Amino acid sequence: MKIDIIGKAALERWGLAKIVSEKIENAEITSLSEFHHETLGETLPADIVILCLSQLDTIHENLAQLRAASNRYSKSRILVWENVSSKHPFLNLRAYLSKGFDGYVTSLDFLEVFEQCLNRLSSGKTYICPDGVDWLLGLAGRADREAVELTRNELDIAFRLLEGLSISQIARDSNRKASTISTIKKNILRKTNTKNVMMLGKVLNFDQKRSYA
């Protein structure tokens, strides 16, 4: 399995590479501080790309990195590993979700969480760290935190709806049928026990005043 680790901090890349090499047998690991200029425009081969981001950088810089990784590694699984603050660990998660990724873990997560993310991505599935899912659902600290369980795909559609996109727009952007998006929306409302998008926004703790673009 070929795995590329991209990030500014050499120590972070080294640590992640060590974990991956111990977890995945015969992994071919490449550590990069940035995208190579000579490969600009090419689709780069890798099974998994671990993109190291940091809250010390601006959200615009991080989104640009995520877009670049998604474009350059269009056939790869993208795992976002973010160096975060303990006060606001998921400050950027919603923005990353709107751009698309396959896995997300933070510097505050236990090793087992990172390993589980690797396992999920290796088997073709997606993964968001449990605390991140709780934050997205607005359930952190609530007794019924396990009452709502949305997939990453459902969360993506939910936040597109909350951003004001119509079912037809979402279908067009995601290259899917409107009937498929409509079914996903119904499942989201059912799982969250809500009747409309406005109620959904309250459950997901969505702040429409904040702009990431």
ZADO-1210 file (C-alpha; in nm, 4 decimals, padded with zeros to 6 digits):
<atoms>
<atom x="00.0000" y="00.0000" z="00.0000" code="MET" pos="1"/>
<atom x="00.1349" y="00.3418" z="-00.1003" code="LYS" pos="2"/>
<atom x="00.0835" y="00.6210" z="00.1523" code="ILE" pos="3"/>
<atom x="00.1910" y="00.9843" z="00.1094" code="ASP" pos="4"/>
<atom x="00.2213" y="01.2067" z="00.4164" code="ILE" pos="5"/>
<atom x="00.2144" y="01.5800" z="00.3404" code="ILE" pos="6"/>
<atom x="00.2716" y="01.8569" z="00.5936" code="GLY" pos="7"/>
<atom x="00.4954" y="02.1450" z="00.6978" code="LYS" pos="8"/>
<atom x="00.6195" y="01.9954" z="01.0258" code="ALA" pos="9"/>
<atom x="00.8855" y="01.7271" z="00.9778" code="ALA" pos="10"/>
<atom x="00.8387" y="01.5881" z="01.3301" code="LEU" pos="11"/>
<atom x="00.4659" y="01.5350" z="01.2717" code="GLU" pos="12"/>
<atom x="00.5330" y="01.3575" z="00.9440" code="ARG" pos="13"/>
<atom x="00.7998" y="01.1399" z="01.1063" code="TRP" pos="14"/>
<atom x="00.5690" y="01.0405" z="01.3921" code="GLY" pos="15"/>
<atom x="00.2792" y="00.9568" z="01.1621" code="LEU" pos="16"/>
<atom x="00.5086" y="00.7625" z="00.9291" code="ALA" pos="17"/>
<atom x="00.6340" y="00.5554" z="01.2231" code="LYS" pos="18"/>
<atom x="00.2787" y="00.4721" z="01.3320" code="ILE" pos="19"/>
<atom x="00.1729" y="00.3814" z="00.9782" code="VAL" pos="20"/>
<atom x="00.4788" y="00.1600" z="00.9220" code="SER" pos="21"/>
<atom x="00.4008" y="-00.0305" z="01.2437" code="GLU" pos="22"/>
<atom x="00.0314" y="-00.0607" z="01.1640" code="LYS" pos="23"/>
<atom x="00.0374" y="-00.1445" z="00.7921" code="ILE" pos="24"/>
<atom x="00.2748" y="-00.4166" z="00.6811" code="GLU" pos="25"/>
<atom x="00.4884" y="-00.3399" z="00.3735" code="ASN" pos="26"/>
<atom x="00.3534" y="00.0152" z="00.3505" code="ALA" pos="27"/>
<atom x="00.5397" y="00.2310" z="00.0993" code="GLU" pos="28"/>
<atom x="00.5538" y="00.5683" z="00.2746" code="ILE" pos="29"/>
<atom x="00.6562" y="00.8992" z="00.1166" code="THR" pos="30"/>
<atom x="00.6995" y="01.2083" z="00.3360" code="SER" pos="31"/>
<atom x="00.6570" y="01.5469" z="00.1663" code="LEU" pos="32"/>
<atom x="00.6695" y="01.9011" z="00.3025" code="SER" pos="33"/>
<atom x="00.4733" y="02.0262" z="00.0010" code="GLU" pos="34"/>
<atom x="00.3518" y="01.9234" z="-00.3429" code="PHE" pos="35"/>
<atom x="00.6340" y="01.8842" z="-00.5920" code="HIS" pos="36"/>
<atom x="00.6192" y="02.1531" z="-00.8590" code="HIS" pos="37"/>
<atom x="00.7230" y="01.9102" z="-01.1311" code="GLU" pos="38"/>
<atom x="00.4086" y="01.7066" z="-01.0689" code="THR" pos="39"/>
<atom x="00.1650" y="01.9959" z="-01.0836" code="LEU" pos="40"/>
<atom x="-00.1374" y="01.9028" z="-01.2921" code="GLY" pos="41"/>
<atom x="-00.0703" y="01.5299" z="-01.2669" code="GLU" pos="42"/>
<atom x="-00.2887" y="01.2797" z="-01.0846" code="THR" pos="43"/>
<atom x="-00.0529" y="01.1347" z="-00.8261" code="LEU" pos="44"/>
<atom x="-00.0675" y="00.7656" z="-00.7312" code="PRO" pos="45"/>
<atom x="-00.1310" y="00.6774" z="-00.3665" code="ALA" pos="46"/>
<atom x="-00.3768" y="00.4610" z="-00.1805" code="ASP" pos="47"/>
<atom x="-00.4017" y="00.6964" z="00.1171" code="ILE" pos="48"/>
<atom x="-00.2866" y="01.0569" z="00.1535" code="VAL" pos="49"/>
<atom x="-00.2382" y="01.1873" z="00.5075" code="ILE" pos="50"/>
<atom x="-00.2674" y="01.5654" z="00.4911" code="LEU" pos="51"/>
<atom x="-00.1262" y="01.7362" z="00.8018" code="CYS" pos="52"/>
<atom x="-00.3017" y="02.0657" z="00.8722" code="LEU" pos="53"/>
<atom x="-00.2833" y="02.3039" z="01.1677" code="SER" pos="54"/>
<atom x="-00.5122" y="02.5565" z="01.3329" code="GLN" pos="55"/>
<atom x="-00.2076" y="02.7840" z="01.3517" code="LEU" pos="56"/>
<atom x="-00.2574" y="02.8400" z="00.9791" code="ASP" pos="57"/>
<atom x="-00.5573" y="03.0264" z="00.8397" code="THR" pos="58"/>
<atom x="-00.8670" y="02.8388" z="00.7302" code="ILE" pos="59"/>
<atom x="-00.8108" y="02.9705" z="00.3775" code="HIS" pos="60"/>
<atom x="-00.4614" y="02.8176" z="00.3680" code="GLU" pos="61"/>
<atom x="-00.5883" y="02.4851" z="00.4984" code="ASN" pos="62"/>
<atom x="-00.8796" y="02.4714" z="00.2558" code="LEU" pos="63"/>
<atom x="-00.6402" y="02.5478" z="-00.0290" code="ALA" pos="64"/>
<atom x="-00.4232" y="02.2563" z="00.0826" code="GLN" pos="65"/>
<atom x="-00.7250" y="02.0268" z="00.1043" code="LEU" pos="66"/>
<atom x="-00.8459" y="02.1299" z="-00.2413" code="ARG" pos="67"/>
<atom x="-00.4988" y="02.0752" z="-00.3843" code="ALA" pos="68"/>
<atom x="-00.4728" y="01.7307" z="-00.2260" code="ALA" pos="69"/>
<atom x="-00.8180" y="01.6313" z="-00.3523" code="SER" pos="70"/>
<atom x="-00.7328" y="01.7473" z="-00.7044" code="ASN" pos="71"/>
<atom x="-00.3818" y="01.6034" z="-00.7194" code="ARG" pos="72"/>
<atom x="-00.4788" y="01.2748" z="-00.5563" code="TYR" pos="73"/>
<atom x="-00.8204" y="01.2417" z="-00.7177" code="SER" pos="74"/>
<atom x="-00.8142" y="00.8614" z="-00.6987" code="LYS" pos="75"/>
<atom x="-00.6772" y="00.8409" z="-00.3438" code="SER" pos="76"/>
<atom x="-00.8320" y="00.8357" z="00.0021" code="ARG" pos="77"/>
<atom x="-00.7711" y="01.1659" z="00.1843" code="ILE" pos="78"/>
<atom x="-00.7086" y="01.1532" z="00.5603" code="LEU" pos="79"/>
<atom x="-00.6950" y="01.4941" z="00.7291" code="VAL" pos="80"/>
<atom x="-00.4816" y="01.4960" z="01.0449" code="TRP" pos="81"/>
<atom x="-00.5112" y="01.8337" z="01.2166" code="GLU" pos="82"/>
<atom x="-00.2997" y="01.9879" z="01.4919" code="ASN" pos="83"/>
<atom x="-00.5686" y="02.1534" z="01.7045" code="VAL" pos="84"/>
<atom x="-00.6142" y="02.3513" z="02.0246" code="SER" pos="85"/>
<atom x="-00.7854" y="02.1891" z="02.3213" code="SER" pos="86"/>
<atom x="-01.0192" y="02.4888" z="02.3531" code="LYS" pos="87"/>
<atom x="-01.1716" y="02.4745" z="02.0020" code="HIS" pos="88"/>
<atom x="-01.0534" y="02.1462" z="01.8478" code="PRO" pos="89"/>
<atom x="-01.3141" y="02.1280" z="01.5724" code="PHE" pos="90"/>
<atom x="-01.3135" y="02.4909" z="01.4634" code="LEU" pos="91"/>
<atom x="-01.2416" y="02.3992" z="01.0996" code="ASN" pos="92"/>
<atom x="-01.4116" y="02.0610" z="01.0700" code="LEU" pos="93"/>
<atom x="-01.7339" y="02.1849" z="00.9146" code="ARG" pos="94"/>
<atom x="-01.5396" y="02.3727" z="00.6468" code="ALA" pos="95"/>
<atom x="-01.3303" y="02.0670" z="00.5649" code="TYR" pos="96"/>
<atom x="-01.6444" y="01.8570" z="00.5435" code="LEU" pos="97"/>
<atom x="-01.7922" y="02.0895" z="00.2825" code="SER" pos="98"/>
<atom x="-01.4815" y="02.0440" z="00.0643" code="LYS" pos="99"/>
<atom x="-01.4633" y="01.6696" z="00.1080" code="GLY" pos="100"/>
<atom x="-01.2331" y="01.4157" z="00.2715" code="PHE" pos="101"/>
<atom x="-01.2427" y="01.0480" z="00.3640" code="ASP" pos="102"/>
<atom x="-01.1021" y="01.0558" z="00.7160" code="GLY" pos="103"/>
<atom x="-01.0483" y="01.3115" z="00.9926" code="TYR" pos="104"/>
<atom x="-00.8564" y="01.2846" z="01.3209" code="VAL" pos="105"/>
<atom x="-00.6869" y="01.5426" z="01.5435" code="THR" pos="106"/>
<atom x="-00.3730" y="01.5749" z="01.7521" code="SER" pos="107"/>
<atom x="-00.5902" y="01.5229" z="02.0629" code="LEU" pos="108"/>
<atom x="-00.7135" y="01.1792" z="01.9562" code="ASP" pos="109"/>
<atom x="-00.5725" y="00.8597" z="02.1025" code="PHE" pos="110"/>
<atom x="-00.3539" y="00.6360" z="01.8888" code="LEU" pos="111"/>
<atom x="-00.6369" y="00.3828" z="01.8632" code="GLU" pos="112"/>
<atom x="-00.8562" y="00.6435" z="01.6909" code="VAL" pos="113"/>
<atom x="-00.5905" y="00.7108" z="01.4262" code="PHE" pos="114"/>
<atom x="-00.5453" y="00.3374" z="01.3731" code="GLU" pos="115"/>
<atom x="-00.9199" y="00.2868" z="01.3377" code="GLN" pos="116"/>
<atom x="-00.9292" y="00.5659" z="01.0796" code="CYS" pos="117"/>
<atom x="-00.6533" y="00.3943" z="00.8811" code="LEU" pos="118"/>
<atom x="-00.8417" y="00.0649" z="00.8947" code="ASN" pos="119"/>
<atom x="-01.1642" y="00.2253" z="00.7740" code="ARG" pos="120"/>
<atom x="-00.9967" y="00.4050" z="00.4850" code="LEU" pos="121"/>
<atom x="-00.8019" y="00.0931" z="00.3880" code="SER" pos="122"/>
<atom x="-01.1297" y="-00.0965" z="00.3563" code="SER" pos="123"/>
<atom x="-01.2894" y="00.1755" z="00.1411" code="GLY" pos="124"/>
<atom x="-01.4962" y="00.3350" z="00.4163" code="LYS" pos="125"/>
<atom x="-01.4964" y="00.6842" z="00.5676" code="THR" pos="126"/>
<atom x="-01.4246" y="00.7982" z="00.9225" code="TYR" pos="127"/>
<atom x="-01.4529" y="01.1015" z="01.1494" code="ILE" pos="128"/>
<atom x="-01.3159" y="01.0816" z="01.5028" code="CYS" pos="129"/>
<atom x="-01.5958" y="01.0200" z="01.7586" code="PRO" pos="130"/>
<atom x="-01.5564" y="01.3568" z="01.9325" code="ASP" pos="131"/>
<atom x="-01.5753" y="01.5289" z="01.5946" code="GLY" pos="132"/>
<atom x="-01.9004" y="01.3515" z="01.5130" code="VAL" pos="133"/>
<atom x="-02.0403" y="01.4516" z="01.8523" code="ASP" pos="134"/>
<atom x="-01.9466" y="01.8130" z="01.7856" code="TRP" pos="135"/>
<atom x="-02.1061" y="01.8082" z="01.4414" code="LEU" pos="136"/>
<atom x="-02.4251" y="01.6688" z="01.5852" code="LEU" pos="137"/>
<atom x="-02.4270" y="01.9158" z="01.8740" code="GLY" pos="138"/>
<atom x="-02.4493" y="01.6284" z="02.1189" code="LEU" pos="139"/>
<atom x="-02.1284" y="01.6702" z="02.3199" code="ALA" pos="140"/>
<atom x="-02.2066" y="01.6390" z="02.6871" code="GLY" pos="141"/>
<atom x="-02.5666" y="01.5281" z="02.6340" code="ARG" pos="142"/>
<atom x="-02.7046" y="01.2078" z="02.7760" code="ALA" pos="143"/>
<atom x="-02.8572" y="01.1126" z="02.4393" code="ASP" pos="144"/>
<atom x="-02.5313" y="01.1547" z="02.2451" code="ARG" pos="145"/>
<atom x="-02.5781" y="00.8119" z="02.0825" code="GLU" pos="146"/>
<atom x="-02.9347" y="00.8814" z="01.9760" code="ALA" pos="147"/>
<atom x="-02.8287" y="01.0358" z="01.6435" code="VAL" pos="148"/>
<atom x="-02.5916" y="00.8632" z="01.4040" code="GLU" pos="149"/>
<atom x="-02.5316" y="01.0110" z="01.0597" code="LEU" pos="150"/>
<atom x="-02.2811" y="00.8869" z="00.8047" code="THR" pos="151"/>
<atom x="-02.0185" y="01.1231" z="00.6622" code="ARG" pos="152"/>
<atom x="-02.2178" y="01.1317" z="00.3375" code="ASN" pos="153"/>
<atom x="-02.5340" y="01.2258" z="00.5271" code="GLU" pos="154"/>
<atom x="-02.3479" y="01.4942" z="00.7217" code="LEU" pos="155"/>
<atom x="-02.2141" y="01.6353" z="00.3954" code="ASP" pos="156"/>
<atom x="-02.5646" y="01.6535" z="00.2463" code="ILE" pos="157"/>
<atom x="-02.7040" y="01.7961" z="00.5717" code="ALA" pos="158"/>
<atom x="-02.4630" y="02.0878" z="00.5761" code="PHE" pos="159"/>
<atom x="-02.5182" y="02.1562" z="00.2067" code="ARG" pos="160"/>
<atom x="-02.8902" y="02.1827" z="00.2822" code="LEU" pos="161"/>
<atom x="-02.8159" y="02.4126" z="00.5758" code="LEU" pos="162"/>
<atom x="-02.6065" y="02.6326" z="00.3476" code="GLU" pos="163"/>
<atom x="-02.9214" y="02.6914" z="00.1430" code="GLY" pos="164"/>
<atom x="-02.8573" y="02.4600" z="-00.1519" code="LEU" pos="165"/>
<atom x="-03.1603" y="02.2979" z="-00.3115" code="SER" pos="166"/>
<atom x="-03.1905" y="01.9248" z="-00.3721" code="ILE" pos="167"/>
<atom x="-03.1398" y="01.9797" z="-00.7455" code="SER" pos="168"/>
<atom x="-02.8248" y="02.1870" z="-00.6841" code="GLN" pos="169"/>
<atom x="-02.6776" y="01.9241" z="-00.4541" code="ILE" pos="170"/>
<atom x="-02.7625" y="01.6513" z="-00.7059" code="ALA" pos="171"/>
<atom x="-02.5938" y="01.8466" z="-00.9848" code="ARG" pos="172"/>
<atom x="-02.2827" y="01.9250" z="-00.7775" code="ASP" pos="173"/>
<atom x="-02.2430" y="01.5660" z="-00.6592" code="SER" pos="174"/>
<atom x="-02.3370" y="01.4079" z="-00.9940" code="ASN" pos="175"/>
<atom x="-02.6260" y="01.2140" z="-00.8423" code="ARG" pos="176"/>
<atom x="-02.9984" y="01.1895" z="-00.9044" code="LYS" pos="177"/>
<atom x="-03.2306" y="01.4342" z="-00.7300" code="ALA" pos="178"/>
<atom x="-03.4362" y="01.1394" z="-00.6061" code="SER" pos="179"/>
<atom x="-03.1254" y="00.9993" z="-00.4354" code="THR" pos="180"/>
<atom x="-03.0565" y="01.3289" z="-00.2569" code="ILE" pos="181"/>
<atom x="-03.4229" y="01.3533" z="-00.1606" code="SER" pos="182"/>
<atom x="-03.4078" y="01.0063" z="-00.0039" code="THR" pos="183"/>
<atom x="-03.0915" y="01.0974" z="00.1874" code="ILE" pos="184"/>
<atom x="-03.2596" y="01.4137" z="00.3143" code="LYS" pos="185"/>
<atom x="-03.5574" y="01.2125" z="00.4404" code="LYS" pos="186"/>
<atom x="-03.3211" y="00.9741" z="00.6195" code="ASN" pos="187"/>
<atom x="-03.1381" y="01.2676" z="00.7804" code="ILE" pos="188"/>
<atom x="-03.4599" y="01.4228" z="00.9088" code="LEU" pos="189"/>
<atom x="-03.5789" y="01.0856" z="01.0356" code="ARG" pos="190"/>
<atom x="-03.2530" y="01.0101" z="01.2178" code="LYS" pos="191"/>
<atom x="-03.2390" y="01.3556" z="01.3770" code="THR" pos="192"/>
<atom x="-03.6102" y="01.3530" z="01.4604" code="ASN" pos="193"/>
<atom x="-03.6625" y="01.6843" z="01.2798" code="THR" pos="194"/>
<atom x="-03.9293" y="01.7978" z="01.0345" code="LYS" pos="195"/>
<atom x="-03.7430" y="02.0577" z="00.8295" code="ASN" pos="196"/>
<atom x="-03.4031" y="02.2106" z="00.7571" code="VAL" pos="197"/>
<atom x="-03.4499" y="02.4879" z="01.0134" code="MET" pos="198"/>
<atom x="-03.4999" y="02.2334" z="01.2922" code="MET" pos="199"/>
<atom x="-03.2066" y="02.0345" z="01.1568" code="LEU" pos="200"/>
<atom x="-02.9828" y="02.3399" z="01.1906" code="GLY" pos="201"/>
<atom x="-03.0593" y="02.3603" z="01.5617" code="LYS" pos="202"/>
<atom x="-02.9801" y="01.9921" z="01.6144" code="VAL" pos="203"/>
<atom x="-02.6506" y="02.0192" z="01.4250" code="LEU" pos="204"/>
<atom x="-02.5559" y="02.3437" z="01.5988" code="ASN" pos="205"/>
<atom x="-02.5156" y="02.5142" z="01.2597" code="PHE" pos="206"/>
<atom x="-02.4002" y="02.8777" z="01.2656" code="ASP" pos="207"/>
<atom x="-02.5120" y="03.0390" z="00.9399" code="GLN" pos="208"/>
<atom x="-02.3278" y="03.3631" z="01.0247" code="LYS" pos="209"/>
<atom x="-01.9890" y="03.2004" z="00.9908" code="ARG" pos="210"/>
<atom x="-01.8384" y="03.1872" z="00.6416" code="SER" pos="211"/>
<atom x="-01.5445" y="02.9678" z="00.5457" code="TYR" pos="212"/>
<atom x="-01.5271" y="03.0401" z="00.1737" code="ALA" pos="213"/>
</atoms>
